[in-house]
Amino acid sequence: MDSRQLNSFAGELETTLDLLGALVAEVQQSPTQQPSGRVQELCTTLSYRPNLAGFSKVLLRAHAEIAEALGGIRLTRETIKAHAVQPIHDTHDKLKEVTSATESAAIEMLNGLDRTLATIDELQKATASTSHSVAEGFDALRAEVNQLYNCLQFQDITAQQMRGAGQLLNDVEARIEGVAALFDQAMGGAAEPGPGPNQSSREVLSFNPDATMRDAGARQAQIDAAFQVARQSDSETPGCLRNGMVR
Amino acid sequence: MKCMVVDDSATMRRIVVNALKSIGYEECVEAENGAEALEKCDPSIDLVITDWNMPVMGGLEFVKNLRANPPYAKTPILMVTTRSVKEDILQAVEAGVSSYILKPFTPEVLKEKIDQILSLASGSA
């Protein structure tokens, strides 16, 4: 190949690359796998160039594959949106609803227990002169009611657990939104802004995701022992807790 | 005896107040968070019972703020929380908590801890 042929080939190649650049941009915009008029035009142009005559077939195949890949990306992004982000959001809302419903129910039960205690007090006053066994009966009834009050602590603890699960869902939702945004960026679109981190970090302060009803007695005994040691260390050497001497 | 109960859960405040009444503490001031508690606090309060995890101002910050005020330097403070990690207990002691109870608690444990810290407070007064 002499220098004239080389120059001619380089010119054709440069033109072809420009056309390919324009084509790739066009394929990104095109939702179908059918070659557009511009692709057909490019293939026709190529067929007239002796050095690149076979390139049009490669180009058509590449166009079809790129279009298919982009279609797949679009579908994946829409699938993620439809089957992950929205259901997670809905589940979070349902958890909030459960928390709200159990709180309302617990408050209603507490109101009922308040009325029950008041009734017990009135009945006990009205029957003050009756037998000792009746008075004992009232005391037993009052103890039962107080026990029911105590059982309602479950609402606070399960609410904290549900808020913990809700926060986890928020985090997963934000991550999936982030992945979906990556697809948007890959296809040349603008990424939608995800949920800000401030909301979840504020929520962290108002609940303990590790809250549990389990082994309360045994855990209280451990707490008492640890509290005793910490208190003693702090009184003997103030500031030692901050410096990690008790750990 | 006048108590202050600080918890963001209305259910828990009701339960604690009822438990206190059942053991003879009739007068209770309630607050939803540390900031509200600081506003409502007055030196006539004999005992403070506070949760840890609360919005606006949490229990630990509330205790530190309260202890920084001379009138409350020795007020008995009971932390009632679900947090049970050793580091939490160290932080609570350092902040100035007098005793620590895990949720869910029984009225017996509540009474035992209150008796302990009140006798310590009267002994050191």
Interface residues (C-beta under 8 A of the other chain):
Chain A: E103 A106 I107 L110 L113 D114 N146 Y149 N150 L152 Q153 F154 Q155 D156 I157 A159 Q160 R202 L205 S206 F207 N208 D210 A211 T212 M213 A216 R219 Q220 Q222 I223 D224 A226 F227 A230 R231 D234 L241 R242 V246 R247
Chain B: D7 D8 S9 A10 T11 M12 R14 I15 N18 A19 S22 W52 N53 M54 P55 G58 T81 T82 R83 S84 V85 K86 E87 I89 L90 Q91 A92 V93 E94 S99 Y100 I101 L102 K103 P104 F105 T106 P107 V109
